[in-house]
Amino acid sequence: MTDTVLMNTIIAIQSRARRGFSICTGIINAMLNSSKLQTIVLSSRLAQAEKFYGDVLGLKLKGKSHGALVYDVGGADLRVSPVPSTQPSAHTVLGFAVLDLGAVMNALSVRGVEWERFANFPQDAAGVLVTPDGAKVAWFRDPDGNLLSVVQYA
């Protein structure tokens, strides 16, 4: 590429950038829109996490990668990655959309899951919050204190 062609290309890119355009935006959007989402949850108790995510939640362990447990969740990867220490999360880090919240809650309760309750949340006796649009949500924690949810959309 000659210096003149390179300079004209740079000027054209700068001009488009000043007008709010990005030649990379379309490429990046296409790459991310077609990418496969993976979720990463941190754990300092990997052996307990493996029993929880596999035995309690019933997720299929695909394998281990760089120390992380990799589960298949609806065709996407959930990576439970080891870290030296964790703190309980204040907000939901992972959610599962389900068709029948009551059935899922019953099944998980039998396996020892305890449902979280939050001050000033209008949860019912089972711990379910019904949102203004009719979705039903309940929360629970994994062995590291990561806050997880199950939701049945209206």
Buried (B, 14 or more C-beta within 10 A) or exposed (E): EEEEEEEEEEEEBEEEEEEEEEEEEEEEEEEEEEEEEEBEBBBBBBEEBBEBBBEBBEBEBBEEEEEBBBBEBEEEBBBBBBEEEBEEBEEBBBBBEBEEBEEBBEBBBEEEBEBBEEEEEEBEEEBBBBEEEEBBBBBBBBBBBBBBBBBBEE
